[in-house]
Amino acid sequence: MARKRAARVSRRREGGTSGRRLLAADFPKWKSVVERSASTLSADSLRRARQIRSLNAQARTTGRRALAPIVTLLRRHPPSLRARNDALARLEKERRTPVAAPRRLPQVRPSVTGGSVLQVFGPPYDAVWTQSSPNADSGHPAADAIQGTFSAWTHAKGKSVFGGAGVGIGFRAVTDLPMAHVRPHFRYNYYWSNSSGFETAHSRALLKIRAIQFGPSGQQTKSPPDEVAHLLWADGTSWFQRHHDEGEDVWPGTVQLDFPLVAGQFYAIWIYYQLFADDAGTNALSWSIAFASLHVRVPFLVVEEARV
């Protein structure tokens, strides 16, 4: 029943706006192109994950060299070993489950606002993207085109891990105006915690908007794509530090992507996030733990065509 209802909504959406009708008429294979364009998000995210992994490894190596004499002394001190075990036991009791989705908002049907050049898009979206590294157990990403949600939770477990997910749409301008402005409406829930005992732990999360330009045959015609990033958090710990934060139904403020419109082209517009975590795991005496969970809802997004 849910699948049939989603199909009816999708059919109404495909024929509901001038932009959708023009897109289907001028670029018949647009949807498959939008779906395939998710590979650009994967390539960018994995490249960024490698950069972060390298930087964190350098920081950990430097820290271990500096702390090696102290660790040697504490290894011979029974009260220090007991304190380590107590600290790890407390951390194991912390919540390490994915946060719930933000509250549901009324669904917005796509439309071109009368007397203006605004196109409004809502679920179901055209495509989804998920990616994790080094494996699916580290990132736990998920995305739902019908609900307009995407999420992940990461527990580094001695590694540098990444999880990403998002939703995408196909877009074609209905005017000959030169600029487009994309403004999604976000709601997100989050929880993150970094804890250290003579090691380092890191986590960070970014919300992003990307517009990938394609020609009539479906080839990408602009590289790199236009993109904007909004940093949700970036944190690190070392020595005996613990940092954490959480929030429910948070609005990150206005996140806007501006890009030039080119005649005879169409665009894959992606709303997505990148979530990174890095820690040393549990060693004989030293340890660090990084955990993060993020759930995003995009009830609608607006694409404005403008002169500037």
Beta strands, then each sheet from edge to edge (+ up, - down):
strand 1: 111-112
strand 2: 118-121
strand 3: 127-133
strand 4: 142-144
strand 5: 149-155
strand 6: 160-171
strand 7: 179-197
strand 8: 201-214
strand 9: 226-237
strand 10: 242-250
strand 11: 257-260
strand 12: 266-278
strand 13: 281-282
strand 14: 287-306
sheet 1: 1+ 2- 14+ 5- 4+
sheet 2: 1+ 2- 14+ 7- 10+
sheet 3: 1+ 2- 14+ 13-
sheet 4: 1+ 2- 14+ 7- 11+
sheet 5: 3+ 6- 12+ 8- 9+
end
